[in-house]
Amino acid sequence: MRIGIDLGGTKIEGVVLADDGAVLARQRISTPGNHYLNILDAVSGLVTDLENQVATTCSVGIGTPGAASTVTGLMKNCNTTCLNGRPLAEDLSLKLGRRVRIANDANCFALSEAVDGSGANAEVVFGVIIGTGVGGGIVINRQILRGHNAIGGEWGHNLFPGQSEGRPCYCGRQDCVETWLSGAGLAASYRAQGGKADNGKAVADKLAGGDLLAKRVIKDYCRQLARALSVVCNILDPGVIVLGGGLSQLPDLAPRTTEALRQMVFSDACNTEVRIAKYGDASGVRGAAWLWE
């Protein structure tokens, strides 16, 4: 049996998975603020509680909001900023008395869907999270491709192809994929055409209410998503692209994007399928458990 932990900014979720992927135990707690030592205690306590429920010692994998630097081993790029510059894997290993494995949460999402989700049986899977932010993960033969600089799959901070409006990104650049395909990016596109929306959910709600502008903007969004993914296909050529995050629930997003993608990839035929995640929000914590497959 294996434990997966999804370490988020507001909540920490843990599951125990059997070898066949069945969930044997699940528990969620609040993240104790932006305080490193308290987070270590919370994760350790959650592991103990889960092991008590199944009455055995388990392997532990943890999905994190950032990644461990390949140079220093310390955490970087975490929006839970107290983790940055800290030896998270080492400290948790000492606290739990065993080795733990950690990976970026988008990588965990992709791994979950590649092992027994919507990308199962595909040799190469590209997992995409589109929501508040935009991230991705690459899995090849059920192994995460972390990359030389631990940024494998970070397509959200590539320059968005074919668009140039000078949209600022928090990373310091402009017109990143994230500035167009995140919830905030979708809302910005809606406002640029004369509508009023504060976030992506507002645009989705307007679509559900029959708003014609929302219908047109989301049709454009599907083509924009396909355009950004076509760059990934031309380099990585995945068999399956799995979509997760809040915007993945937009109506007909997967088939529309699949159809548009086929017109953009540099090939006489494109058989790559775009699919919605099988496990939804649970993919991250399941993928953390599968780090010990």
C-alpha positions as CSV (number, residue, x, y, z in Angstrom):
1,M,0.0,0.0,0.0
2,R,1.1,3.6,-0.7
3,I,0.2,7.0,0.7
4,G,-0.2,10.0,-1.5
5,I,-0.2,13.6,-0.1
6,D,-1.4,16.6,-2.1
7,L,0.2,19.6,-0.3
8,G,-1.8,22.7,-1.3
9,G,-1.9,26.2,-0.1
10,T,-5.2,25.9,1.7
11,K,-5.6,22.2,2.3
12,I,-3.6,19.0,2.6
13,E,-5.2,15.8,1.3
14,G,-4.0,12.3,1.8
15,V,-5.1,8.9,0.4
16,V,-4.0,5.3,0.8
17,L,-4.0,3.4,-2.4
18,A,-4.1,-0.4,-2.8
19,D,-1.9,-2.0,-5.5
20,D,-5.0,-2.0,-7.9
21,G,-5.6,1.7,-7.3
22,A,-8.5,1.3,-4.9
23,V,-8.8,4.0,-2.3
24,L,-8.5,2.4,1.2
25,A,-8.5,5.6,3.2
26,R,-8.8,9.3,2.6
27,Q,-8.4,12.4,4.8
28,R,-8.2,16.1,4.4
29,I,-6.9,18.8,6.7
30,S,-6.4,22.6,6.5
31,T,-2.9,23.8,5.6
32,P,-1.6,25.5,8.8
33,G,-0.7,28.8,7.3
34,N,2.5,29.8,5.5
35,H,4.7,28.2,8.3
36,Y,7.2,25.6,7.3
37,L,7.6,23.7,10.6
38,N,3.9,23.6,11.1
39,I,3.4,22.2,7.6
40,L,6.0,19.5,8.4
41,D,4.1,18.5,11.5
42,A,0.8,18.5,9.6
43,V,2.0,16.2,6.9
44,S,3.6,13.9,9.4
45,G,0.5,13.8,11.5
46,L,-1.7,13.1,8.4
47,V,0.6,10.2,7.4
48,T,0.3,8.7,10.9
49,D,-3.5,9.0,10.9
50,L,-3.8,7.3,7.5
51,E,-1.5,4.5,8.5
52,N,-3.5,4.0,11.7
53,Q,-6.6,3.6,9.5
54,V,-5.1,0.8,7.4
55,A,-2.9,-0.7,10.2
56,T,0.3,-0.8,8.3
57,T,3.3,1.2,7.2
58,C,3.1,2.6,3.7
59,S,5.4,4.3,1.2
60,V,4.9,8.1,1.0
61,G,4.7,10.3,-2.1
62,I,4.0,14.0,-1.9
63,G,2.7,16.4,-4.6
64,T,4.0,19.9,-4.1
65,P,3.2,23.3,-5.5
66,G,6.8,23.8,-6.8
67,A,9.7,21.5,-7.4
68,A,13.1,20.6,-5.9
69,S,16.0,22.3,-7.6
70,T,18.3,19.9,-9.5
71,V,21.2,22.1,-8.3
72,T,20.6,22.4,-4.6
73,G,17.8,20.0,-3.8
74,L,15.9,22.8,-2.2
75,M,12.3,23.7,-3.1
76,K,11.7,26.5,-5.7
77,N,8.7,28.1,-7.5
78,C,6.2,27.3,-4.7
79,N,3.3,29.7,-4.2
80,T,3.3,28.4,-0.6
81,T,6.4,30.6,-0.2
82,C,7.6,29.2,3.1
83,L,8.6,26.0,1.2
84,N,11.0,27.8,-1.1
85,G,14.7,27.3,-0.2
86,R,13.8,24.4,2.1
87,P,14.9,20.7,1.9
88,L,11.4,19.4,2.1
89,A,12.0,15.8,1.0
90,E,14.9,15.5,3.4
91,D,13.1,17.1,6.3
92,L,10.0,14.9,5.9
93,S,12.2,11.8,5.5
94,L,13.8,12.5,8.8
95,K,10.5,13.3,10.5
96,L,8.8,10.1,9.2
97,G,11.8,7.9,9.6
98,R,11.8,6.7,5.9
99,R,12.5,8.0,2.5
100,V,9.8,10.0,0.8
101,R,9.4,11.0,-2.8
102,I,8.2,14.4,-4.0
103,A,7.1,15.8,-7.3
104,N,5.4,18.9,-8.7
105,D,1.6,18.7,-8.4
106,A,1.1,18.9,-12.2
107,N,3.5,16.0,-12.7
108,C,1.5,14.0,-10.1
109,F,-1.7,14.9,-12.0
110,A,-0.2,13.6,-15.3
111,L,1.2,10.5,-13.6
112,S,-2.2,9.6,-12.1
113,E,-3.9,9.9,-15.4
114,A,-1.2,7.9,-17.2
115,V,-1.2,5.0,-14.7
116,D,-4.9,4.2,-14.5
117,G,-6.8,7.3,-15.7
118,S,-7.7,8.8,-19.1
119,G,-4.2,8.3,-20.4
120,A,-3.8,4.7,-19.4
121,N,-2.0,2.5,-22.0
122,A,-0.6,5.5,-23.8
123,E,3.2,5.5,-24.1
124,V,3.5,9.3,-23.8
125,V,1.0,11.4,-21.9
126,F,0.9,15.1,-21.5
127,G,-1.1,16.3,-18.6
128,V,-2.5,19.8,-18.6
129,I,-4.0,21.8,-15.8
130,I,-6.0,24.8,-16.8
131,G,-7.6,26.9,-14.0
132,T,-6.3,29.6,-11.8
133,G,-2.9,28.9,-13.5
134,V,-1.7,26.8,-16.3
135,G,0.7,23.9,-15.8
136,G,1.6,20.6,-17.3
137,G,3.4,17.3,-16.8
138,I,5.0,14.7,-19.1
139,V,4.8,11.0,-18.4
140,I,6.6,8.4,-20.6
141,N,6.0,4.8,-20.0
142,R,4.5,5.6,-16.6
143,Q,7.5,7.6,-15.5
144,I,7.6,11.3,-14.9
145,L,9.9,13.2,-17.2
146,R,11.2,15.7,-14.7
147,G,13.7,17.3,-17.0
148,H,17.3,18.5,-16.6
149,N,16.2,21.7,-14.8
150,A,13.1,20.2,-13.1
151,I,10.8,22.2,-15.4
152,G,9.5,19.4,-17.7
153,G,6.0,20.2,-18.9
154,E,6.0,23.9,-17.8
155,W,4.4,25.0,-21.0
156,G,2.3,27.6,-19.3
157,H,5.3,30.0,-19.4
158,N,6.1,29.6,-23.1
159,L,5.2,32.5,-25.4
160,F,1.7,32.0,-26.6
161,P,1.8,31.4,-30.3
162,G,0.1,33.8,-32.6
163,Q,-1.0,36.3,-30.1
164,S,0.7,39.5,-29.0
165,E,-1.3,41.9,-26.8
166,G,1.4,42.5,-24.1
167,R,-0.6,40.7,-21.4
168,P,1.7,40.8,-18.3
169,C,2.5,37.5,-16.5
170,Y,3.5,37.2,-12.9
171,C,6.8,35.5,-14.1
172,G,7.9,38.9,-15.4
173,R,7.3,38.2,-19.1
174,Q,4.4,39.0,-21.4
175,D,1.9,36.9,-23.4
176,C,2.8,33.6,-21.7
177,V,0.4,30.7,-22.5
178,E,-1.0,31.2,-18.9
179,T,-2.1,34.8,-19.6
180,W,-4.4,33.5,-22.4
181,L,-5.6,30.1,-21.2
182,S,-6.0,30.5,-17.4
183,G,-9.3,31.5,-15.9
184,A,-8.1,35.1,-15.7
185,G,-6.9,34.9,-19.3
186,L,-10.4,33.7,-20.5
187,A,-12.0,36.5,-18.6
188,A,-9.6,39.0,-20.2
189,S,-10.5,37.7,-23.6
190,Y,-14.2,38.1,-22.8
191,R,-13.7,41.7,-21.6
192,A,-11.6,42.5,-24.7
193,Q,-14.7,41.8,-26.8
194,G,-16.9,44.1,-24.7
195,G,-18.2,41.7,-22.0
196,K,-17.9,42.0,-18.3
197,A,-16.5,39.1,-16.3
198,D,-14.1,39.0,-13.3
199,N,-12.9,35.4,-13.8
200,G,-13.2,32.2,-15.9
201,K,-16.2,30.9,-13.9
202,A,-18.1,34.0,-14.7
203,V,-17.6,33.4,-18.4
204,A,-18.7,29.8,-18.0
205,D,-21.8,30.8,-16.1
206,K,-22.7,33.3,-18.9
207,L,-22.2,30.5,-21.5
208,A,-24.6,28.3,-19.5
209,G,-27.1,31.2,-19.5
210,G,-27.0,31.3,-23.3
211,D,-24.8,34.4,-23.7
212,L,-23.7,34.6,-27.4
213,L,-20.5,36.5,-26.6
214,A,-19.5,33.8,-24.2
215,K,-20.2,31.2,-26.8
216,R,-18.0,33.0,-29.3
217,V,-15.1,33.6,-26.8
218,I,-15.1,30.0,-25.7
219,K,-15.1,28.8,-29.3
220,D,-12.0,30.9,-29.7
221,Y,-10.6,29.6,-26.5
222,C,-10.7,26.0,-27.8
223,R,-8.7,27.0,-30.9
224,Q,-6.2,28.9,-28.7
225,L,-5.8,25.8,-26.5
226,A,-5.3,23.7,-29.6
227,R,-2.7,26.2,-30.9
228,A,-0.7,26.1,-27.7
229,L,-0.9,22.3,-27.6
230,S,0.1,21.9,-31.2
231,V,3.6,23.2,-30.2
232,V,3.8,20.4,-27.6
233,C,2.7,17.9,-30.1
234,N,5.3,18.9,-32.6
235,I,8.0,18.4,-30.0
236,L,6.7,15.6,-27.8
237,D,4.1,13.9,-30.0
238,P,2.0,12.5,-27.1
239,G,-0.6,9.8,-27.6
240,V,-3.0,11.4,-25.2
241,I,-3.4,14.9,-23.8
242,V,-5.4,14.9,-20.5
243,L,-7.1,18.1,-19.3
244,G,-7.7,18.9,-15.7
245,G,-8.4,22.0,-13.6
246,G,-11.6,24.1,-13.4
247,L,-11.7,25.1,-17.1
248,S,-11.5,21.5,-18.2
249,Q,-15.2,21.3,-17.4
250,L,-16.1,23.8,-20.2
251,P,-18.7,22.0,-22.4
252,D,-17.3,20.0,-25.3
253,L,-13.8,21.3,-24.6
254,A,-12.0,18.0,-25.3
255,P,-13.7,17.1,-28.7
256,R,-13.5,20.7,-29.9
257,T,-9.8,21.0,-29.0
258,T,-9.0,17.6,-30.5
259,E,-10.6,18.6,-33.8
260,A,-8.8,21.9,-34.0
261,L,-5.5,20.3,-33.0
262,R,-5.7,18.0,-36.0
263,Q,-5.5,21.0,-38.3
264,M,-2.5,22.5,-36.6
265,V,0.0,19.7,-36.0
266,F,2.9,19.2,-38.5
267,S,1.8,15.8,-39.8
268,D,-0.3,14.3,-42.5
269,A,-2.5,13.0,-39.7
270,C,-2.8,13.6,-36.0
271,N,-4.3,10.8,-33.9
272,T,-3.5,12.4,-30.6
273,E,-6.6,12.5,-28.4
274,V,-7.5,15.3,-26.0
275,R,-9.4,13.8,-23.0
276,I,-10.8,15.0,-19.7
277,A,-9.2,13.7,-16.6
278,K,-10.8,10.5,-15.2
279,Y,-10.1,11.4,-11.6
280,G,-10.6,15.2,-11.7
281,D,-9.3,17.0,-8.6
282,A,-8.3,13.6,-7.0
283,S,-5.6,13.0,-9.7
284,G,-2.9,15.0,-7.9
285,V,-3.1,13.0,-4.7
286,R,-3.4,9.7,-6.5
287,G,-0.4,10.6,-8.6
288,A,1.6,11.3,-5.5
289,A,0.9,7.8,-4.3
290,W,1.9,6.4,-7.6
291,L,5.4,7.9,-7.2
292,W,6.2,4.6,-5.5
293,E,4.7,2.3,-8.2
